[in-house]
Amino acid sequence: MEKTIYKFLDEYLGDEVNCINKSSMTGMYYDYGLYSKKGKSLIMSFRICNREGHITMFRGRRLTETVSTFFSMDPNKTSSIIRDWFGDKHNLKKVGDLMKFVN
């Protein structure tokens, strides 16, 4: 099933992403969204804490719902598959590798 979902995501989202800075002016966190260039869908977002440099990831709710409904899967499992697909596609081995998308 995962291979089928990977093929779907390849076609639906494509290979390229835009990293959009969505941060407010508070200065405590930097928030980023990773959007597909092809479908303009939010794949995932992440937050970087200024103080500790910790990164927290968040799933793209609409994308997760779309894939979950289409394949009749639990949203949590779907989110894991999307995360793994994205990591494989962009050679991400650890959460800190997301920094390569930040300009």
N, C-alpha and C positions, 0 to 999 in steps of 0.2 A: 504494500500500500504506500509506503514511504516513497518508493521510486516513482509511483504515479503522481503523488503530490509534488515531488521535486520537478517533474516534467511540467505539471500545471503551473507551478510558480515560475519556472524558466520562461514559459510562454506568456504568462499573465504579467509578470513584473520585469522581465528582461535581466540584463547583466549589470547595468549601470545604475548608480544611486547618486542622489544629491543629499548633502548633509546641510541641514538648515539650523542655524542658531536660533533657538526660541527663548532665549534667556530674558528674564526681566532685569530691571536695573538694581535689584537688591544686592547683587554681588556675592551672595552666599553660595549659589549654585550656578552652573552653566548647563542649560538644557538644550539638547540637540534632537532633531528628528531625521531619520534616514528614510528618504522617499525614493521610490523607483522613478527613473527618468521616463520609462515607457508608459506606465499606467498612472503615475503621479500618486500612487498609494503609499501611505505611511507603513513602512515595514516594521520599524521599531523605533523607540526613542530611548535616550539615555541621559542621565544626569551626572555631572561631575561636581563633587563637593570641593569647594575652594580650600577649605581648611585641611582636610585629610587626603584629598585627591581620590577618594573612593568613587567608583562608578556604579550606578544602579541602572539596570535595564528595565524597560517597560515594553510590553508587546503592543503592536498596532491592533487596536480593538476591532476596527472594521475589517481589516484583512483576516484576522483570526476568525471572526464571525462568518465571513464569506467562505473561507476554506472549510471551516467546521461544518457549516450547513451543507455545502456542496458535497462533502465526503462523509457526511453523517458521523462526525467524530466529536469527542469531548473537546471543548475549547482548550483545556490545559494540555492535552496531548498534541493538538493542532499547533499550539503556540511553541511547543518543544520542537516539533518538526520544522516549523518556519525558522526558528532560531538556528537549528542545525543546518538547514539548507543554506541560510545566509552565511553562516560561519564557514561552511565548506566552499561556497562560491567565492568568498573573499579571503580565504586562507586565514581565518581568525582562530587562534588556538586558545586565547584567554581573553577575558573581558577587557583588559587593558589594551588589546589590539584595536579596539574601537577608536582609539586616539588617532589612528591613521586617517580617519575621515574628517577630523577637525582641522580647519584651515587656520 
